[in-house]
């Protein structure tokens, strides 16, 4: 088994195209064709993580956070990032990171937080734009049904709770091939008018290569007329954060004690209590202060995230209970998510959950 077999499967869950523009995801160190001896799954990649991988005969580390976030101008071992990179390279250990690609998927980081809390009816808090594309193509009428079916088979036409969605209409196409052409219908140099069907389907951006390969392999024309455009529509199943509901309402103190227990944190920093029940809760793993207003607009009773600054708590505006549970604590179950996912496909292969805590923050 090669690294690409593992990473291709991960990218079915968390396509790299879903990552935020500022991020650095994918295979950061190593070669996709390297044979895998074992996989160590972790939240962060530190020196002790590489040591753990060596001890457990794992030459691929699947990490949530990328150890290389911005460009490295030198690798001299002068800081922890350089030391990790050096040690990984010296020991032939590859490092792969998912980060915001996994943040943005429906069954990702925030969904795991909802699962831990037992929230129901979960939806994406901030649906993402720019991840839906539209294909328009033209094909002889008699070939249209086959092409449409082939496109559906590879994922085109999926919209929310519906699939096999398309729009088609018939018209007349024209073309004339030059002396180097090999027209399917008509002869070179002859002006041809052919009844054609225009087919339009949408698809998720990460499927573009597959969609186009399917189009070209199932279209009869030598030159395929088509266009692909990116839509500004929001994808309700892709985006940051989630919002859901408790089966029964909780009072604020019970709610705060619950999240302290479930997320195993030594401290929950929160905004002023509002003396109201908590039922609808928004969550976002990692640094989530930017989504406070989104949680308020979604009419959440509480919002759980991390890394709130002093002035962020003022944004509660007596409309919501803000709870900062800590960055590590909000994402700690992500490695469990990845291990469970990988074991479904590679049940007989060594997929190991890292035993090391990489939380740099301690409480007294």
N, C-alpha and C positions, 0 to 999 in steps of 0.2 A: 504494500500500500504506500502511495506517495503522498506528500504534503497536499498536493492539489486535490486529492480525493477527499481529504478532511475539510479543506477550506471551501471547496465547491459546495459541499453539503451545508456548511455553516452559512454560506451566502444565499442558500435557499431560504433560510430563516431571516437573515439580516443582510440584504443586498448592499454592497458597498456604495452604490449610487444613492442610497438613502441617508448617508452620513452628511453632517453639516459641512459647509464649505471650508470652515476653519480647521477641520479635523484632519487626522492622519491615521487612516485605517488600512487594513489589509496585511499582507506579509511584509513586515518591516525588516526582518533579518532572515536570510536563508534562500533556498531555491525550491521552487514548486515541485521539481522532479525528485527531490531527495526522498529516499525510503524512510518511512516513519517506524521508529522502535516503540514509541509510546507518546501519549499526549498528556501534559499537565495543564489543568485549567485553573486560572487564578484571576483575581481582580486587578492586581498590579504585578509588574515584573520588576523585582528588586534583585540584588545580589544573592540574597538567601533563597529567592525563588529559583534562580539558575542553579544554585547548589542543590536544591531539592530535586530539580529535574535531573541533574547528573546522578544523584543518589538513587533515583527511581528509574533510571534508564529511559528517560523521556527526552527525545531530541526535538520535540515541538512543544512550545509553550503557547497556549491560547489564552490571551489576556484580554480583559475588558478595556482597561486604560492603555493607551499606546506609550511605551517607554520613550520613543522618539516622537516628540510632538512638533517641535520646530526644527529648522535646519541645524545640523552639526557641522561646524567649520573645522573641528579637529577632534580626534579621539585619543586623548592622552591619559585618561583615567583620573582627571582632576575633579570630577564630581560624580554623583551616583549614577547619572545617566550614562556617561562615558564608561564607567566601570562595568555597568551591566552589559553594554554593547560589546565591550572588549571580551568579557568573560564568555558571553554567548558565542561570539565568533570563534574564540580560541577552543571552545568545546563542541563546535559544530552543532549548536542548538539554534533552531529557528524560532522566531517570535512573530506571532500573528495577533492583531488587535481588532476588536469589533467596535467599541466605543459608541458613538452616536448613531452608527448604522443599527445597532441593537436597541438604542434608546428610541428610535423612530418607528419600530415595528409594533404591530398590534399585540403580539405575544412576547414583548420584550421586557425591559427593565421595570417600567412603571406598572405593567400588567402583573409582574411578579410581586410588587409591593401590594397591589390590590388583592392578590391571592393570599398573601400572608395575613392581611387584615380581614379577609373574608367578605370583601365588597362584592356586590352583585350589580348586574346591568351596566357593566363598564363600557365607557366610550372614550375615544381619543380627546384629550383636552385641547390641543392645538393642532388641528389637521394640517398636513404639509401641502404646500403648493409646488408645482413644477415637477411632479413625479408621475403625471399621467400624460401619455402621448397619444396622438391620433394618426392612424394610417389611412390614406386614401389611395385607391388604385383602380385600374380599369382593365377589364378582361372580357373576352368574348362571352356572350350570354350563356352559351351552352357549357362553359367551364366554371361559371360563377359559383354554383352550389358546392362543387368540390373544393375550390379554393377557400371559400368561407368556412367550410367544415374543418379544413386543415388548420386554418388560423385559430379557430376556436379550440382545437385540440392542444395547442401550445400556449394557451392562456389569453389570447385576445378576446375582447368582448366581455370581460368580467367587470361588472359595475355593482359594488356593494353586495347585496344579497342576490344578485341576478348574474347569469352567465349567458353565453351565446347571443350577446347583444350586438346588433349592427344596424346600419342604415344603407339601403341600396336603391338605385334607380337606373333605368335603362336609357341609353342614348345612342349616338352614332359617333364612332371614332374614325379618324382618317390617318393615313400614313403612306409614304412612298419610300422604298428602300433604294439605296444607291447600288453601284455595281459590286460592292463588297458585302452587301447584306444577304441574309438568308431567311426571308420572311416565312412564317408559319402558314399564313394565309395569303394567297396572291403570288405575284412574281416580282422580282427586283425590277425597279424602274417603272412599275405600274402603280398608279394612284388607287388606293384601296379605301373603300368606305365599309366599315364593319359594325354591325350591331353589337354594342358592348354594355356591360353592367358596371356601374361605379359602385364600389364597395368601400364603406367607411367603418372602421372599428377602432376602439380605444384599447390601450394596454398600459401596464405599468412599465416605467422607463427601463428597469433592469432587464426586461425581456426583449429589448429592441433587436439585439443581434439574432436571437432565436426567431422572432417574428419575421425579420427580413430574409433570413435563410429559408424559412418556410414559404414565404412569398415567391422568392426566386426559383425554388425547386418545384413549385406547383403551378407556375404561370407558363403558358405555352409560348409567349412572345420572346423573340431574341432580345429585344430591348423592352424592359418593363417600365411602364409609366407609373410613377407613384410619388407620393410626398409624405413626409413625417413631420408633424409639428408638435411642439410642447404646449400643453394646455395650462391655463392659469387656475383651473378648477382645483379645489381641495380634495385630497383623498382622505375620506373619513376613517380609513383603516391604517393610515400612516401618519405619524406625527409625534410630537413630544407630549409626555404626560398623559394621565388617564383620570377619569372621574367616574365614581360609582357610589353605591349606597349600602349602608348597613341594613340588614333585615329589620332590626329594631333600633329605635333612637337611643342614644347614649347621652348622659349628662357630660359636661365638659371635663370634669375631673376624672371620671371613669374613662373617657376617651383618651386623655393624656396618659393615664396609667397604662392603658392598653397598648398604646404605641411605644411607650417606654419598655414594656415587657416584650412585645413581639419583635421589636427591632433591636433588643438587647443593648440599649444605649445607657450610658451613665448620666445622661443629661438631656432633657428636652427643653429647649429655649422656645418660649411661646409669647404671643401678643396678649393683650388684656382679655380676660374672660368676659363673655357677653351675656352670661346667664341665660343661655338658650340651648336647646337640644342639638346634638350632632347626628345627622343622618347621611347627608350628601357630602362626600369627601373627595377632594382632588389630590393627586400625588404626582411627584416628578422626581426621579432619581437624580442625585448629584446636585449641582448648583442651580437652584430653580427660582431665584428671586425675580427673574425677568417675567415669570408667568403668574405673579400674584394677581395682576389685573384680570388675566384670563380666568383664573379661578373664581374671582368675584363676579365676573360677567356670566359665568356658568352657574351662578347661584349656589356655589358650594358653601356648606356651613364651616368647613375647615379645609386647610391646605397644608399638606405635609411635604417638605422638601429639605434642602440643606443650604448652608453657607449664606444665610441671611445676614446682612450688615445692620448696624444700629438703626439707620434711617429706613431700612426696608420694613421694619415692624410698624412704622407709622402708616404704611400703605394699607394696613388692615382697615383703617377708617371706620372702625366699629361695625364692619359689615361681615367680617370673617375671622375665624381663629387661625392664626398662623402658627405652625409648629416646625421648628428646625430640629431634626433628629440627628444631624451629623452626616457628612458626605459619605464616609465609609458605610455607616449604618444603613443609609438609604439604598445602597447598591450591593450590600453584602451577599444577597441571595442570587445575584446574577451568575456567579460561577456555578451554583447548583443548577440553575436554568440551563446553562450550556452543557454541563455534564449529562443531565437527563436527556437533553436533545441528542447529543452525540451517541449516547448509549442505545438509543432507538435504532440507529443505523449500524453502529459498530459494536454490537453487544459482546462480541468475542475478542475485542481488541482492548488494549490497555488505555482506558480513559480514566485519568486519576484526578480527583479533586484535591487541590492544594490544601495542606493542613496548616500552612503558615498564615497568620494574620498579618496583613500589610497596612493596618490602620496606624498612621503616624501620630494620632491624637489619643491622649490618655486622660482619665478623669480621676479625681480624688473625692 
